[in-house]
Amino acid sequence: MLLIKDVYMRKQILGLIISSSPLLIKAQVFLIDKTSTDYSFNEKPFEIDHKVCYTVNAKCVSDSLLMAIEGTKPLVFFKVFDYKKKQTIKKPLHYLSLEDYVKNDVVTKLKQDLYLHVTTLGNVSHIPNINVFDSLVIYDGKDYKLMTGIIEINFYNLIDFKQTHIQQCNQTIINTMAKIAPLSRNERNGEMDVDIDSIGQIDAYGKLYLIKKSGDLYTFRWEQIERNEDNPFDYYYREFVYKKDYGIVSFRSPYFFRRTGEYDMEKIVATNEYYYFK
């Protein structure tokens, strides 16, 4: 599948590009209905140093739905930070369903991401593939279970293809056939980063690179040059391990929590330490 498109013929996409302003947490209930046959679900809690993060993979598996959203195969990954426990509640009166979120938000963004600039292979779209909510409800066919905290939602596009150039990628495609990107140590912070000097730095916005293969496990690193230091969800390295036919099985991240700051206002902050949740 070609990712390179003539952007001059796609000018309407440019109007949808927004700046990378800090994300606001949405005071809206997000509902996952696990009885849906359009998706496969995998749930797993992680606990490291008494910090609990609850995760959910929602992978689109419906052939009819995939045909309707041709060109995309969505995987939505939920991380519930500052998680305490599930509470049984009545069905919410107002909520955003997984189906509506994928149809109205995810698919639109994934399709925009398929376009790259012809001459540079840089991303056309710079809209982050992330949303943040404060409430998640999971319906298992019997009960509605409420989880509160800081719910970070990332979404990806499961497309396998052979690259002609390592930069033939974007921030959302999980491509298990991609070229493995070389790494080099960052002298400033000691991190192992994608070696931009050897592959050519052609995009200041985020791109997702495959950095390791091991059986059916694929490690991806999201690299970005320009970061918004005022947004804790923008200013950190993203790395995760994807397992075929399952979803994301582990990831590296700071831990997000609420803290009262100036004028007694709550804000979301991130730990300085990174944790391997696996």
C-alpha positions as CSV (number, residue, x, y, z in Angstrom):
1,M,0.0,0.0,0.0
2,L,1.5,3.4,-1.0
3,L,1.6,6.0,1.7
4,I,3.0,8.7,-0.5
5,K,0.3,10.9,-2.0
6,D,0.4,14.2,-3.9
7,V,-0.4,16.6,-1.2
8,Y,-1.3,19.3,-3.6
9,M,-4.3,17.2,-4.6
10,R,-5.2,16.9,-1.0
11,K,-5.4,20.5,0.1
12,Q,-8.6,19.9,2.1
13,I,-6.6,17.9,4.6
14,L,-4.4,20.9,5.4
15,G,-7.3,22.7,6.9
16,L,-7.7,20.0,9.5
17,I,-4.2,20.4,10.8
18,I,-4.1,21.9,14.3
19,S,-1.3,23.1,16.5
20,S,0.1,20.9,19.2
21,S,-1.6,22.7,22.1
22,P,-1.9,21.1,25.5
23,L,-4.5,18.4,25.8
24,L,-7.4,19.0,28.1
25,I,-8.8,16.1,30.0
26,K,-12.4,15.4,28.9
27,A,-15.0,15.2,31.6
28,Q,-17.0,12.7,29.6
29,V,-17.8,9.0,30.2
30,F,-16.2,6.7,27.7
31,L,-18.1,3.3,27.3
32,I,-16.6,0.0,26.0
33,D,-19.2,-2.6,25.3
34,K,-17.4,-5.9,25.4
35,T,-20.3,-7.8,23.9
36,S,-19.6,-6.1,20.5
37,T,-18.6,-8.6,17.9
38,D,-16.8,-5.9,15.9
39,Y,-13.9,-5.8,18.3
40,S,-11.7,-8.2,20.2
41,F,-10.8,-7.1,23.7
42,N,-7.9,-7.8,26.1
43,E,-7.6,-6.4,29.6
44,K,-4.6,-6.4,31.9
45,P,-3.7,-4.5,35.0
46,F,0.0,-3.6,35.6
47,E,1.5,-2.7,39.0
48,I,5.0,-1.3,39.5
49,D,6.2,0.2,42.8
50,H,2.6,0.4,44.0
51,K,1.6,2.3,40.9
52,V,-1.3,0.6,39.1
53,C,-2.2,1.1,35.4
54,Y,-5.1,-0.8,34.0
55,T,-5.0,-1.4,30.2
56,V,-7.5,-2.4,27.5
57,N,-6.8,-3.3,23.9
58,A,-9.7,-2.9,21.5
59,K,-8.9,-4.3,18.1
60,C,-11.3,-4.1,15.1
61,V,-11.9,-7.6,13.8
62,S,-15.2,-7.2,11.8
63,D,-14.7,-7.9,8.1
64,S,-17.8,-5.8,7.2
65,L,-16.6,-2.9,9.3
66,L,-13.1,-3.0,7.9
67,M,-14.5,-2.9,4.4
68,A,-16.5,0.2,5.3
69,I,-13.4,1.9,6.7
70,E,-11.1,0.8,3.9
71,G,-7.5,1.7,4.4
72,T,-7.6,1.5,8.2
73,K,-7.5,-1.4,10.7
74,P,-7.9,0.4,14.1
75,L,-6.4,-0.7,17.4
76,V,-7.4,1.5,20.3
77,F,-5.3,1.2,23.5
78,F,-6.5,2.4,26.8
79,K,-4.3,3.2,29.8
80,V,-6.0,4.0,33.1
81,F,-3.4,5.8,35.4
82,D,-4.1,6.5,39.0
83,Y,-6.4,3.5,39.0
84,K,-8.0,2.4,42.2
85,K,-10.7,-0.2,41.6
86,K,-13.8,-0.8,39.5
87,Q,-17.2,0.2,40.7
88,T,-20.5,-1.3,39.6
89,I,-22.9,1.4,38.4
90,K,-26.1,1.7,36.4
91,K,-25.8,2.3,32.7
92,P,-24.7,5.9,32.1
93,L,-27.3,8.2,30.5
94,H,-24.7,10.1,28.5
95,Y,-21.4,8.6,27.2
96,L,-19.1,8.3,24.2
97,S,-19.1,4.8,22.8
98,L,-16.1,3.0,21.4
99,E,-18.0,2.6,18.1
100,D,-18.8,6.3,17.8
101,Y,-15.2,7.3,18.8
102,V,-13.7,5.0,16.1
103,K,-16.1,6.1,13.4
104,N,-16.0,9.9,14.1
105,D,-12.5,10.4,15.4
106,V,-10.1,7.5,15.0
107,V,-10.8,6.6,11.4
108,T,-10.7,10.2,10.2
109,K,-7.3,10.7,11.9
110,L,-5.9,7.4,10.6
111,K,-6.9,8.3,7.0
112,Q,-5.3,11.7,7.3
113,D,-2.1,10.0,8.5
114,L,-1.8,8.0,5.3
115,Y,-0.7,11.0,3.4
116,L,3.0,12.0,3.3
117,H,4.6,14.9,1.6
118,V,6.0,13.7,-1.8
119,T,9.4,15.4,-1.6
120,T,10.2,14.9,2.1
121,L,8.1,11.9,3.3
122,G,7.1,14.2,6.2
123,N,3.7,13.9,7.8
124,V,0.9,15.9,6.4
125,S,-1.2,15.6,9.5
126,H,0.2,16.8,12.9
127,I,-2.9,16.0,15.0
128,P,-1.8,13.8,18.0
129,N,-3.2,10.3,18.1
130,I,-4.1,10.7,21.8
131,N,-7.1,11.7,23.9
132,V,-7.5,11.9,27.6
133,F,-10.7,11.2,29.6
134,D,-11.4,10.9,33.3
135,S,-14.0,8.1,33.3
136,L,-14.1,4.7,31.6
137,V,-17.0,2.3,31.8
138,I,-16.7,-1.3,30.7
139,Y,-19.8,-3.4,30.0
140,D,-19.2,-7.1,30.1
141,G,-22.8,-8.2,29.2
142,K,-23.9,-8.2,32.8
143,D,-22.5,-5.3,34.8
144,Y,-21.3,-1.8,34.0
145,K,-18.0,-1.2,35.7
146,L,-16.7,2.3,36.2
147,M,-13.0,3.2,36.4
148,T,-11.8,6.7,37.2
149,G,-8.4,8.3,37.0
150,I,-6.4,9.6,34.1
151,I,-7.4,7.6,31.0
152,E,-4.9,8.0,28.1
153,I,-6.3,6.7,24.8
154,N,-3.9,6.0,21.9
155,F,-5.0,4.7,18.5
156,Y,-3.1,3.0,15.8
157,N,-3.5,1.5,12.3
158,L,-2.5,-2.1,11.8
159,I,-1.0,-2.2,8.3
160,D,1.8,-4.4,7.2
161,F,3.8,-3.5,4.1
162,K,7.4,-3.5,2.9
163,Q,8.9,0.0,3.0
164,T,11.0,1.4,0.2
165,H,12.4,4.0,2.7
166,I,12.5,3.8,6.5
167,Q,10.8,7.2,6.7
168,Q,7.7,5.7,4.9
169,C,5.9,5.7,8.2
170,N,3.8,8.0,10.5
171,Q,2.8,8.3,14.1
172,T,-0.1,5.8,13.9
173,I,0.9,2.8,11.7
174,I,2.0,-0.4,13.4
175,N,3.9,-2.1,10.5
176,T,5.5,-5.4,11.5
177,M,7.2,-5.6,8.1
178,A,8.9,-2.2,8.6
179,K,12.7,-1.8,8.4
180,I,14.3,-1.9,11.8
181,A,15.5,1.6,12.8
182,P,19.1,2.0,14.1
183,L,19.5,3.4,17.6
184,S,22.2,5.7,19.2
185,R,22.7,6.9,22.7
186,N,21.5,10.5,23.5
187,E,24.4,12.1,25.3
188,R,22.0,14.6,27.0
189,N,19.8,12.1,28.8
190,G,21.3,8.7,28.2
191,E,18.3,7.5,26.3
192,M,18.6,5.1,23.3
193,D,17.0,7.1,20.5
194,V,16.4,6.4,16.8
195,D,19.6,7.4,15.1
196,I,18.4,10.3,13.1
197,D,21.8,11.0,11.5
198,S,21.8,7.6,9.8
199,I,18.2,7.6,8.5
200,G,17.8,11.3,7.8
201,Q,15.8,13.8,9.9
202,I,13.0,15.0,7.6
203,D,10.1,15.5,10.0
204,A,10.0,17.5,13.3
205,Y,6.7,15.9,14.3
206,G,6.2,12.4,15.7
207,K,6.9,9.2,13.8
208,L,6.6,5.6,14.9
209,Y,9.6,3.4,14.2
210,L,10.1,-0.4,14.6
211,I,13.3,-0.9,16.7
212,K,13.2,-4.6,17.5
213,K,11.6,-7.9,16.4
214,S,11.5,-11.1,18.6
215,G,9.2,-13.8,17.4
216,D,5.7,-12.4,17.4
217,L,6.7,-9.4,19.5
218,Y,7.5,-6.0,17.9
219,T,8.9,-3.1,19.8
220,F,8.1,0.4,18.5
221,R,9.5,3.7,19.5
222,W,7.7,7.0,18.8
223,E,10.3,9.8,18.1
224,Q,9.6,13.5,18.0
225,I,11.9,16.5,17.7
226,E,9.5,19.3,18.6
227,R,7.8,18.8,22.0
228,N,5.3,20.9,24.0
229,E,6.8,21.1,27.5
230,D,3.6,22.3,28.9
231,N,1.8,19.2,27.9
232,P,2.9,16.1,29.9
233,F,1.4,13.8,27.3
234,D,3.4,15.3,24.5
235,Y,6.7,15.7,26.4
236,Y,7.8,12.1,26.9
237,Y,9.2,9.2,24.9
238,R,6.7,6.5,23.8
239,E,7.8,2.9,23.5
240,F,5.6,-0.2,23.4
241,V,5.7,-3.9,22.5
242,Y,3.0,-5.1,20.1
243,K,2.0,-8.8,19.9
244,K,0.3,-10.0,16.8
245,D,-3.4,-11.0,17.2
246,Y,-3.4,-9.5,20.7
247,G,-2.4,-5.8,20.9
248,I,0.0,-3.9,23.1
249,V,1.4,-6.2,25.8
250,S,3.9,-3.8,27.5
251,F,5.0,-0.2,27.3
252,R,7.3,2.4,28.8
253,S,5.9,5.6,30.3
254,P,6.0,8.0,33.2
255,Y,3.1,7.6,35.6
256,F,0.4,10.3,35.4
257,F,-1.5,11.7,38.4
258,R,-3.3,14.7,39.6
259,R,-1.6,17.3,41.8
260,T,-2.9,20.5,43.4
261,G,-0.9,23.4,42.2
262,E,-1.2,27.2,42.2
263,Y,-4.5,28.7,43.4
264,D,-5.5,25.2,44.5
265,M,-6.2,24.1,40.9
266,E,-5.7,20.5,40.0
267,K,-3.5,19.6,37.1
268,I,-2.1,16.5,35.5
269,V,1.6,15.9,36.1
270,A,4.0,13.1,35.2
271,T,6.7,11.4,37.2
272,N,10.3,12.1,36.3
273,E,10.9,8.3,36.3
274,Y,9.9,6.1,33.5
275,Y,8.4,2.7,34.2
276,Y,8.2,-0.5,32.2
277,F,4.6,-1.8,32.5
278,K,4.6,-5.4,31.5
